[in-house]
Amino acid sequence: MSTLVDFVTVPLSYGFMQRALVVAVLVGTVCAILSCYLVLKGWSLMGDAISHAVLPGIVIAFLLGLPLAAGAFVAGLGCAAATGYLRENSRVKEDTVMGIVFSGMFGFGLVLFTKVDTDQHLNHVLFGNMLGVNARDLIETAIVAGGALLAVLVKRRDLLLYCFDPQHARAIGLPVRSLHYGLLALLALTIVAALKAVGIILVVAMLIAPGAIAYLLSNRFEHMLLISVAVAVGSSVVGTLVSFHIDGATGPCIVLIQMAVFVLAFLFSPLNGVLRRNPAESQRSSPQA
């Protein structure tokens, strides 16, 4: 028992670990909620695209002396807008367009970064620096994550209908186009919130894994949201504590725990077992409102 208590209390006796834990829970919560909509919509690659596309915005914001988060947000929206325009005005499918746009913007960002004389380490941009989060970073993350979370909660029913059945949403008069770009804006905001904690690359896993795990364990969307948040918060807490004791990077430890939970859910979920035995149940087992 004392070993378990020490496992929790020893890391939290340090201020940097306390801040890391708080920011991990904040980022995990907002990523988990948005993850459910992305998984339901089939937009996992969109999260990957926007997370990579923010790099040139970060570098340009640094050159102009602007907040890095502002540059990342503008670049993320630019990626989303470019993807939507190309999809609507070409024969190329959406996943191909996303791959072209995000790889191009990521490459542009890498070229810019190598030409800028700065003491900012590329690894911190790519993989985050959760243990280096200061009080100001924590406040900025809380504001951005809180804003994104509030927007999702306010429009949760409209977003659910749009993700589940966009044709029905259009038929009953919902502003489908606004919901489309609104969800993309929320995705960009969430990536900005997670940027300093887990970086450009690892945020993709945090935007996919919780929703995917919850999808395997539930066939109702309300339950899916609760399970996703519980998985994200639990893995954030455990991963942060484990990273201290093994002297490992915090973000990757959190992601590895989420991957382990996904494997367990895949192997032992009763719903997943039903689908393996009877694929015809797949349609009826999709999360319902």
C-alpha positions as CSV (number, residue, x, y, z in Angstrom):
1,M,0.0,0.0,0.0
2,S,2.8,2.4,0.9
3,T,4.4,1.7,-2.5
4,L,1.2,2.7,-4.3
5,V,1.0,5.8,-2.2
6,D,4.6,6.7,-3.0
7,F,3.9,6.0,-6.7
8,V,1.4,8.9,-6.6
9,T,2.7,11.3,-4.0
10,V,6.4,11.4,-4.8
11,P,6.0,12.7,-8.4
12,L,3.3,15.2,-7.2
13,S,5.7,16.7,-4.7
14,Y,7.4,18.5,-7.6
15,G,5.8,21.6,-9.1
16,F,6.6,20.7,-12.7
17,M,4.9,17.4,-12.2
18,Q,1.8,19.0,-10.9
19,R,1.6,21.3,-13.9
20,A,2.3,18.4,-16.2
21,L,-0.6,16.4,-14.7
22,V,-3.0,19.3,-14.9
23,V,-2.2,20.1,-18.5
24,A,-2.3,16.4,-19.4
25,V,-5.8,16.1,-18.0
26,L,-7.0,19.3,-19.7
27,V,-5.7,18.2,-23.1
28,G,-6.9,14.7,-22.6
29,T,-10.4,15.8,-21.8
30,V,-10.9,18.1,-24.8
31,C,-9.2,15.6,-27.2
32,A,-11.4,12.8,-25.9
33,I,-14.6,14.6,-26.5
34,L,-13.7,15.8,-30.0
35,S,-12.3,12.3,-30.7
36,C,-15.8,10.8,-30.5
37,Y,-17.0,13.1,-33.3
38,L,-14.0,12.5,-35.4
39,V,-14.3,8.7,-35.2
40,L,-18.0,8.9,-35.9
41,K,-17.4,11.2,-38.9
42,G,-14.5,9.2,-40.2
43,W,-12.2,12.2,-39.9
44,S,-9.2,10.6,-38.2
45,L,-6.9,11.6,-41.1
46,M,-8.2,15.2,-40.9
47,G,-6.7,15.4,-37.4
48,D,-3.4,14.2,-38.7
49,A,-3.5,16.7,-41.6
50,I,-4.2,19.7,-39.4
51,S,-1.8,18.8,-36.7
52,H,1.1,18.6,-39.3
53,A,-0.1,21.7,-41.2
54,V,0.3,24.0,-38.2
55,L,4.1,23.9,-38.3
56,P,4.5,26.7,-40.9
57,G,2.1,28.9,-38.9
58,I,4.2,28.4,-35.8
59,V,7.4,29.4,-37.6
60,I,5.8,32.5,-39.2
61,A,4.3,33.6,-35.9
62,F,7.7,33.3,-34.3
63,L,9.3,35.4,-37.0
64,L,6.6,38.1,-36.6
65,G,6.8,38.1,-32.8
66,L,3.2,36.8,-32.5
67,P,1.9,34.1,-30.1
68,L,2.8,30.7,-31.5
69,A,-0.7,29.5,-30.8
70,A,-2.2,32.2,-33.0
71,G,0.0,31.1,-35.9
72,A,-0.8,27.4,-35.4
73,F,-4.6,28.2,-35.3
74,V,-4.5,30.2,-38.5
75,A,-2.4,27.6,-40.3
76,G,-4.8,24.9,-39.2
77,L,-7.8,26.7,-40.5
78,G,-5.9,27.4,-43.8
79,C,-5.3,23.7,-44.1
80,A,-9.0,22.9,-43.5
81,A,-10.1,25.5,-46.0
82,A,-7.7,24.4,-48.6
83,T,-8.8,20.8,-48.2
84,G,-12.4,21.7,-48.5
85,Y,-11.8,23.8,-51.6
86,L,-9.8,21.2,-53.4
87,R,-12.3,18.4,-52.5
88,E,-15.2,20.4,-53.9
89,N,-13.4,21.6,-57.1
90,S,-11.5,18.5,-58.2
91,R,-12.0,14.8,-58.9
92,V,-9.5,13.8,-56.2
93,K,-11.0,12.1,-53.1
94,E,-10.9,13.8,-49.7
95,D,-8.3,11.5,-48.1
96,T,-5.9,12.1,-51.1
97,V,-6.4,15.9,-50.8
98,M,-5.7,15.8,-47.1
99,G,-2.5,13.9,-47.7
100,I,-1.3,16.3,-50.3
101,V,-2.2,19.4,-48.3
102,F,-0.8,18.4,-44.9
103,S,2.4,16.9,-46.4
104,G,3.0,20.1,-48.4
105,M,2.4,22.4,-45.5
106,F,4.5,20.2,-43.1
107,G,7.4,20.2,-45.6
108,F,7.1,24.0,-46.0
109,G,7.2,24.4,-42.2
110,L,10.3,22.2,-42.0
111,V,12.1,24.3,-44.6
112,L,11.2,27.5,-42.8
113,F,12.3,26.0,-39.5
114,T,15.7,25.1,-40.8
115,K,16.2,28.6,-42.0
116,V,15.3,30.3,-38.8
117,D,18.0,31.0,-36.2
118,T,16.2,30.2,-32.9
119,D,16.9,28.5,-29.6
120,Q,13.5,26.6,-29.9
121,H,14.2,22.9,-30.2
122,L,12.4,21.1,-33.0
123,N,11.7,18.1,-30.8
124,H,9.6,20.2,-28.5
125,V,7.5,21.4,-31.4
126,L,7.1,17.9,-32.8
127,F,6.8,15.9,-29.6
128,G,5.8,18.5,-27.0
129,N,7.5,19.3,-23.7
130,M,5.0,18.6,-21.0
131,L,7.5,18.7,-18.1
132,G,8.6,22.2,-19.3
133,V,5.1,23.7,-19.1
134,N,5.1,26.8,-16.9
135,A,2.2,28.7,-15.3
136,R,1.6,30.9,-18.3
137,D,1.5,27.9,-20.6
138,L,-0.9,26.2,-18.3
139,I,-3.2,29.2,-18.3
140,E,-3.1,29.5,-22.2
141,T,-3.8,25.8,-22.5
142,A,-6.7,26.0,-20.1
143,I,-8.3,29.0,-22.0
144,V,-8.0,27.4,-25.4
145,A,-9.1,23.9,-24.3
146,G,-11.9,25.4,-22.2
147,G,-13.1,27.5,-25.2
148,A,-13.1,24.4,-27.5
149,L,-14.8,22.3,-24.9
150,L,-17.5,24.8,-24.3
151,A,-18.2,25.2,-28.1
152,V,-18.5,21.4,-28.5
153,L,-20.9,21.1,-25.5
154,V,-23.1,24.0,-26.8
155,K,-23.4,22.5,-30.3
156,R,-23.1,18.8,-29.4
157,R,-26.5,17.7,-30.7
158,D,-26.1,19.5,-34.0
159,L,-22.6,18.2,-34.4
160,L,-23.7,14.7,-33.6
161,L,-26.4,14.7,-36.2
162,Y,-24.1,16.2,-38.8
163,C,-21.4,13.5,-38.1
164,F,-24.0,10.7,-38.0
165,D,-26.2,11.7,-41.0
166,P,-25.3,14.9,-42.8
167,Q,-28.1,14.5,-45.4
168,H,-30.7,14.3,-42.6
169,A,-29.1,17.4,-40.9
170,R,-29.4,19.3,-44.2
171,A,-33.0,18.2,-44.7
172,I,-34.1,19.5,-41.3
173,G,-32.5,22.9,-42.0
174,L,-29.2,22.7,-40.0
175,P,-26.4,24.8,-41.4
176,V,-24.3,21.8,-42.6
177,R,-21.6,24.0,-44.2
178,S,-21.2,26.0,-41.0
179,L,-21.1,22.8,-38.9
180,H,-18.5,21.4,-41.2
181,Y,-16.1,24.3,-40.9
182,G,-17.0,24.8,-37.2
183,L,-15.9,21.3,-36.5
184,L,-12.7,21.9,-38.4
185,A,-12.1,25.1,-36.4
186,L,-12.7,23.2,-33.1
187,L,-10.2,20.6,-34.3
188,A,-7.6,23.3,-35.0
189,L,-8.3,24.8,-31.5
190,T,-7.8,21.5,-29.8
191,I,-4.5,20.9,-31.6
192,V,-3.3,24.3,-30.5
193,A,-4.3,23.5,-26.9
194,A,-2.3,20.2,-27.1
195,L,0.7,21.7,-28.9
196,K,2.9,22.5,-26.0
197,A,2.0,19.4,-24.1
198,V,2.3,16.6,-26.6
199,G,3.4,18.3,-29.8
200,I,2.3,18.1,-33.4
201,I,2.8,14.3,-33.9
202,L,1.5,12.8,-30.7
203,V,-1.7,14.9,-30.7
204,V,-2.9,12.7,-33.5
205,A,-3.0,9.6,-31.2
206,M,-4.8,11.6,-28.5
207,L,-7.4,12.7,-31.0
208,I,-8.1,9.1,-32.2
209,A,-7.4,6.6,-29.5
210,P,-10.0,7.6,-26.8
211,G,-12.9,7.8,-29.3
212,A,-11.8,4.5,-31.0
213,I,-11.7,2.7,-27.6
214,A,-15.1,4.1,-26.6
215,Y,-16.5,3.1,-30.0
216,L,-15.5,-0.5,-29.3
217,L,-17.1,-0.4,-25.9
218,S,-20.4,1.3,-26.4
219,N,-23.3,1.6,-28.9
220,R,-24.7,4.9,-27.5
221,F,-23.1,8.2,-28.0
222,E,-23.6,9.5,-24.5
223,H,-21.8,6.4,-23.1
224,M,-19.2,6.8,-25.8
225,L,-18.4,10.3,-24.6
226,L,-18.1,9.2,-21.0
227,I,-15.9,6.3,-21.7
228,S,-13.7,8.4,-24.0
229,V,-13.1,11.0,-21.3
230,A,-12.5,8.4,-18.6
231,V,-9.9,6.6,-20.8
232,A,-8.2,9.9,-21.7
233,V,-8.1,11.3,-18.2
234,G,-7.0,7.9,-16.7
235,S,-4.3,7.4,-19.2
236,S,-3.1,11.0,-18.8
237,V,-2.8,10.5,-15.0
238,V,-1.1,7.1,-15.2
239,G,1.1,8.0,-18.1
240,T,2.4,11.2,-16.3
241,L,3.2,9.3,-13.1
242,V,4.8,6.4,-15.0
243,S,7.0,8.8,-17.0
244,F,8.4,10.1,-13.8
245,H,9.3,6.7,-12.4
246,I,10.9,5.4,-15.6
247,D,12.4,8.7,-16.5
248,G,10.7,8.7,-19.8
249,A,8.9,11.3,-22.0
250,T,5.5,12.1,-20.7
251,G,3.5,12.4,-23.9
252,P,4.7,9.1,-25.4
253,C,4.0,7.3,-22.1
254,I,0.4,8.6,-22.2
255,V,0.0,7.5,-25.8
256,L,1.4,4.1,-25.2
257,I,-1.1,3.5,-22.3
258,Q,-3.9,4.5,-24.6
259,M,-2.7,2.1,-27.2
260,A,-2.6,-0.7,-24.6
261,V,-6.2,0.1,-23.6
262,F,-7.2,0.0,-27.2
263,V,-5.7,-3.5,-27.7
264,L,-7.5,-4.7,-24.5
265,A,-10.8,-3.2,-25.8
266,F,-10.4,-4.8,-29.1
267,L,-9.7,-8.2,-27.6
268,F,-12.3,-8.3,-24.9
269,S,-15.1,-5.9,-25.8
270,P,-18.4,-7.9,-26.0
271,L,-19.6,-5.6,-28.8
272,N,-16.5,-6.3,-30.8
273,G,-16.9,-10.0,-30.3
274,V,-20.5,-9.9,-31.6
275,L,-19.3,-8.1,-34.8
276,R,-16.6,-10.7,-35.4
277,R,-19.1,-13.5,-35.1
278,N,-21.8,-11.7,-37.1
279,P,-20.6,-8.8,-39.4
280,A,-24.2,-8.0,-40.2
281,E,-24.6,-6.5,-36.7
282,S,-22.1,-3.8,-37.6
283,Q,-24.7,-1.4,-38.9
284,R,-27.0,-1.8,-35.9
285,S,-24.1,-1.4,-33.5
286,S,-23.1,2.1,-34.6
287,P,-23.4,4.6,-31.7
288,Q,-26.9,6.1,-31.5
289,A,-27.8,9.5,-30.3
